[in-house]
Amino acid sequence: MQASIELNPDPAVAARVRYLLRLGDTCLILGQRLSEWCGRAPVLEEDIALTNIALDLIGQARAVLTHAGAVDGRGHDEDRLAFLRDERDYVNPTLVELPNSGRPGDRRGRDFGFTVVRNAMVSTLLRLLWERLESSTDAELAAIAGKAVKEARYHEQHSTDWLVRLGDGTEESKARCQAALAQLWLYTPELFERDAIDDAAAGIGLGPRWADLRDPWLAAMRAALDEAGLAMPPETRFRSTGRQGVHSEHMGYLLAEMQHLQRAYPGGVW
């Protein structure tokens, strides 16, 4: 098995790279999770839609990881960054790595309501983030954001439409969405934790602090939940730590599957 790759040790460069990796890893890991729905969605049209959203997210991840590799300056392309880092080197929020079932220990099950709620939460966050990144001082990142924001707006509309449909549907669909909200909401405070990485990015105009997106995100989510007839859960003291590289028990299984071919056949290409 190949060793994990090493990134640039220069603090200024490392802060820029880590900010980019947070965004790229978020898209990559959620795209991997959504790809597990391929051939298994409740209706054919949604099977295609979820697969296309997964492809959009992986495309965004490729663009951001490629740029992160260029900023790092050590010759790492998107494939090396995606497939040859160890678990502690990924800095996505824990929210996106949770299994689609929403049930601890059930890595293969799927709950459509859980997926809809998570997609609504993450797509809203990404839309807000991409909108602000369009004015980044990093011209390449701004260009990536210009394309990605259009996809994120569609993802948000698609997921919130389903959220309203399920929340205003049967007793079971409403109950499943409310249960998913209660579980997923535990992981939302992590999204908006302020730290030195975000401060450094904001200081040079690379991108916004994720903490600064909290109020508009809450406003957008409240509007969607009100329309769906769902109650916004209260915030708790629980804090997940995926953005710091400390992940849930699910991340290792996800990476084992995602990285298997590249680890088993180093340097393999199509």
KAHUMO-V915346 format. One record per residue. N is the residue number from 1. RES is the residue in one letter. PSI is psi in whole degrees, 0 to 359 (999 if undefined). Layout:
n=N res=RES psi=PSI
n=N res=RES psi=PSI
This chain:
n=1 res=M psi=139
n=2 res=Q psi=149
n=3 res=A psi=156
n=4 res=S psi=144
n=5 res=I psi=155
n=6 res=E psi=139
n=7 res=L psi=169
n=8 res=N psi=128
n=9 res=P psi=349
n=10 res=D psi=124
n=11 res=P psi=319
n=12 res=A psi=317
n=13 res=V psi=317
n=14 res=A psi=322
n=15 res=A psi=317
n=16 res=R psi=315
n=17 res=V psi=317
n=18 res=R psi=323
n=19 res=Y psi=316
n=20 res=L psi=321
n=21 res=L psi=325
n=22 res=R psi=317
n=23 res=L psi=311
n=24 res=G psi=319
n=25 res=D psi=323
n=26 res=T psi=313
n=27 res=C psi=317
n=28 res=L psi=311
n=29 res=I psi=321
n=30 res=L psi=322
n=31 res=G psi=320
n=32 res=Q psi=316
n=33 res=R psi=315
n=34 res=L psi=331
n=35 res=S psi=338
n=36 res=E psi=348
n=37 res=W psi=349
n=38 res=C psi=120
n=39 res=G psi=4
n=40 res=R psi=5
n=41 res=A psi=162
n=42 res=P psi=333
n=43 res=V psi=156
n=44 res=L psi=316
n=45 res=E psi=321
n=46 res=E psi=331
n=47 res=D psi=314
n=48 res=I psi=318
n=49 res=A psi=313
n=50 res=L psi=322
n=51 res=T psi=319
n=52 res=N psi=323
n=53 res=I psi=319
n=54 res=A psi=317
n=55 res=L psi=319
n=56 res=D psi=314
n=57 res=L psi=319
n=58 res=I psi=325
n=59 res=G psi=318
n=60 res=Q psi=318
n=61 res=A psi=316
n=62 res=R psi=314
n=63 res=A psi=315
n=64 res=V psi=319
n=65 res=L psi=323
n=66 res=T psi=315
n=67 res=H psi=320
n=68 res=A psi=319
n=69 res=G psi=321
n=70 res=A psi=318
n=71 res=V psi=320
n=72 res=D psi=324
n=73 res=G psi=22
n=74 res=R psi=16
n=75 res=G psi=19
n=76 res=H psi=121
n=77 res=D psi=183
n=78 res=E psi=328
n=79 res=D psi=317
n=80 res=R psi=319
n=81 res=L psi=327
n=82 res=A psi=320
n=83 res=F psi=348
n=84 res=L psi=16
n=85 res=R psi=151
n=86 res=D psi=166
n=87 res=E psi=317
n=88 res=R psi=346
n=89 res=D psi=354
n=90 res=Y psi=140
n=91 res=V psi=34
n=92 res=N psi=152
n=93 res=P psi=150
n=94 res=T psi=328
n=95 res=L psi=320
n=96 res=V psi=347
n=97 res=E psi=351
n=98 res=L psi=145
n=99 res=P psi=154
n=100 res=N psi=342
n=101 res=S psi=333
n=102 res=G psi=7
n=103 res=R psi=125
n=104 res=P psi=134
n=105 res=G psi=349
n=106 res=D psi=91
n=107 res=R psi=347
n=108 res=R psi=341
n=109 res=G psi=166
n=110 res=R psi=137
n=111 res=D psi=114
n=112 res=F psi=322
n=113 res=G psi=319
n=114 res=F psi=316
n=115 res=T psi=318
n=116 res=V psi=314
n=117 res=V psi=314
n=118 res=R psi=318
n=119 res=N psi=320
n=120 res=A psi=317
n=121 res=M psi=313
n=122 res=V psi=320
n=123 res=S psi=325
n=124 res=T psi=317
n=125 res=L psi=313
n=126 res=L psi=323
n=127 res=R psi=314
n=128 res=L psi=320
n=129 res=L psi=313
n=130 res=W psi=322
n=131 res=E psi=319
n=132 res=R psi=330
n=133 res=L psi=345
n=134 res=E psi=337
n=135 res=S psi=20
n=136 res=S psi=147
n=137 res=T psi=347
n=138 res=D psi=107
n=139 res=A psi=323
n=140 res=E psi=316
n=141 res=L psi=321
n=142 res=A psi=321
n=143 res=A psi=319
n=144 res=I psi=317
n=145 res=A psi=324
n=146 res=G psi=325
n=147 res=K psi=317
n=148 res=A psi=327
n=149 res=V psi=328
n=150 res=K psi=319
n=151 res=E psi=318
n=152 res=A psi=323
n=153 res=R psi=320
n=154 res=Y psi=317
n=155 res=H psi=317
n=156 res=E psi=315
n=157 res=Q psi=316
n=158 res=H psi=313
n=159 res=S psi=321
n=160 res=T psi=327
n=161 res=D psi=316
n=162 res=W psi=324
n=163 res=L psi=315
n=164 res=V psi=318
n=165 res=R psi=317
n=166 res=L psi=319
n=167 res=G psi=329
n=168 res=D psi=21
n=169 res=G psi=236
n=170 res=T psi=169
n=171 res=E psi=322
n=172 res=E psi=314
n=173 res=S psi=321
n=174 res=K psi=316
n=175 res=A psi=320
n=176 res=R psi=319
n=177 res=C psi=320
n=178 res=Q psi=322
n=179 res=A psi=320
n=180 res=A psi=319
n=181 res=L psi=314
n=182 res=A psi=322
n=183 res=Q psi=314
n=184 res=L psi=330
n=185 res=W psi=336
n=186 res=L psi=332
n=187 res=Y psi=358
n=188 res=T psi=327
n=189 res=P psi=326
n=190 res=E psi=326
n=191 res=L psi=330
n=192 res=F psi=21
n=193 res=E psi=126
n=194 res=R psi=137
n=195 res=D psi=183
n=196 res=A psi=329
n=197 res=I psi=312
n=198 res=D psi=321
n=199 res=D psi=319
n=200 res=A psi=318
n=201 res=A psi=316
n=202 res=A psi=325
n=203 res=G psi=329
n=204 res=I psi=5
n=205 res=G psi=13
n=206 res=L psi=317
n=207 res=G psi=171
n=208 res=P psi=158
n=209 res=R psi=135
n=210 res=W psi=330
n=211 res=A psi=329
n=212 res=D psi=349
n=213 res=L psi=355
n=214 res=R psi=310
n=215 res=D psi=312
n=216 res=P psi=328
n=217 res=W psi=314
n=218 res=L psi=321
n=219 res=A psi=316
n=220 res=A psi=318
n=221 res=M psi=321
n=222 res=R psi=319
n=223 res=A psi=317
n=224 res=A psi=317
n=225 res=L psi=322
n=226 res=D psi=317
n=227 res=E psi=326
n=228 res=A psi=353
n=229 res=G psi=28
n=230 res=L psi=149
n=231 res=A psi=132
n=232 res=M psi=124
n=233 res=P psi=157
n=234 res=P psi=154
n=235 res=E psi=147
n=236 res=T psi=177
n=237 res=R psi=347
n=238 res=F psi=137
n=239 res=R psi=117
n=240 res=S psi=166
n=241 res=T psi=27
n=242 res=G psi=324
n=243 res=R psi=347
n=244 res=Q psi=3
n=245 res=G psi=5
n=246 res=V psi=109
n=247 res=H psi=174
n=248 res=S psi=172
n=249 res=E psi=345
n=250 res=H psi=336
n=251 res=M psi=319
n=252 res=G psi=318
n=253 res=Y psi=319
n=254 res=L psi=314
n=255 res=L psi=324
n=256 res=A psi=319
n=257 res=E psi=316
n=258 res=M psi=324
n=259 res=Q psi=358
n=260 res=H psi=308
n=261 res=L psi=315
n=262 res=Q psi=326
n=263 res=R psi=323
n=264 res=A psi=326
n=265 res=Y psi=77
n=266 res=P psi=133
n=267 res=G psi=4
n=268 res=G psi=139
n=269 res=V psi=161
n=270 res=W psi=999
